[in-house]
């Protein structure tokens, strides 16, 4: 199940990083943070909480093997759905977030396909 582990690691690194950056408004480290995620508002901080929840759930799945597949079958489909929807709801086609969301969605979809095709479940 290496690809499932890769999906979880990507979640921890990407969602964790952007959750912390958006939540704590780390504009000094990421000067284009406001351009990509909008100004520091309550809605951006709510998004940061969502990212951090994804990162924490993924970390738990990585560390607690008996819970891994239970978390994966709930977390990854939700992420695929919400990340795919961002392409349709973010009006700025130059914003990189929806496009990177599609890349992560493809990784997660591949992980789920492998897991449910019998190749990843042991």
C-alpha positions in Angstrom: 0.0 0.0 0.0 2.8 2.5 -0.7 0.6 4.8 -2.7 -1.9 5.0 0.1 1.0 6.0 2.4 2.1 8.5 -0.2 -1.4 10.1 -0.2 -1.4 10.3 3.6 2.1 11.8 3.6 1.1 14.4 1.0 -1.9 15.3 3.2 0.3 15.8 6.2 2.9 17.9 4.4 0.7 19.9 2.1 -2.4 20.3 4.2 -0.3 20.8 7.3 1.9 23.4 5.8 -0.8 25.4 4.2 -3.1 25.0 7.2 -0.4 26.5 9.4 0.6 29.2 6.9 -3.0 30.3 6.2 -4.1 30.0 9.9 -1.1 32.0 11.3 -0.9 34.4 8.3 2.7 33.6 7.5 3.0 36.3 4.8 6.7 36.9 5.7 7.5 33.4 4.6 5.0 33.2 1.8 4.6 36.7 0.4 1.9 35.6 -2.1 -0.3 33.9 0.5 -2.9 36.6 0.3 -2.9 36.5 -3.5 -3.6 32.7 -3.5 -5.8 32.3 -0.4 -7.3 35.8 0.0 -6.8 38.2 2.8 -6.6 37.0 6.4 -10.3 36.7 7.2 -12.4 34.3 9.4 -13.2 32.3 6.3 -9.5 31.7 5.5 -8.9 30.7 9.1 -11.8 28.2 8.8 -10.1 26.8 5.7 -6.9 26.6 7.7 -8.7 24.5 10.3 -10.0 22.2 7.5 -6.5 21.7 6.2 -5.1 21.1 9.7 -7.9 18.5 10.4 -6.9 16.7 7.2 -3.3 16.7 8.2 -4.1 15.4 11.7 -6.4 12.7 10.5 -3.7 11.7 7.9 -1.0 11.6 10.6 -3.3 9.4 12.8 -3.8 7.1 9.8 0.0 6.8 9.3 0.7 6.1 12.9 -2.2 3.9 13.9 -2.3 1.1 11.4 -5.5 -0.6 12.5 -7.4 2.7 11.9 -5.7 3.5 8.6 -8.2 2.0 6.0 -11.1 3.3 8.0 -9.7 6.9 7.8 -8.6 6.5 4.2 -12.1 5.4 2.9 -13.7 8.4 4.5 -11.0 11.1 4.2 -9.8 10.6 0.6 -13.3 10.6 -1.1 -14.2 13.7 0.7 -11.0 15.4 -0.4 -11.4 14.2 -4.0 -14.9 15.8 -4.0 -14.1 19.1 -2.4 -10.8 19.5 -4.3 -12.5 18.8 -7.6 -15.3 21.3 -6.8 -12.8 24.1 -6.3 -12.1 24.1 -10.1 -15.7 25.0 -10.7 -16.1 27.5 -7.8 -12.9 29.5 -7.9 -13.5 32.0 -10.7 -9.8 33.0 -11.1 -8.3 30.4 -13.5 -4.8 31.7 -12.7 -5.1 30.7 -9.0 -2.9 27.7 -8.5 -4.9 26.1 -5.7 -7.6 24.5 -7.8 -5.1 23.1 -10.2 -2.9 21.6 -7.5 -6.1 20.3 -5.9 -6.7 18.3 -9.1 -3.2 16.8 -8.9 -3.8 15.7 -5.3 -7.2 14.4 -6.2 -5.7 12.3 -8.9 -3.2 10.8 -6.4 -6.0 10.1 -3.9 -8.2 8.6 -6.6 -5.3 6.3 -7.7 -4.8 5.3 -4.1 -8.4 4.4 -3.6 -8.5 2.5 -6.9 -5.5 0.4 -5.9 -6.9 -0.2 -2.4 -10.2 -1.4 -3.7 -9.0 -3.3 -6.7 -7.5 -5.8 -4.2 -3.9 -4.8 -4.9 -3.5 -2.7 -1.8 -5.5 -4.6 0.8 -3.7 -7.4 2.7 
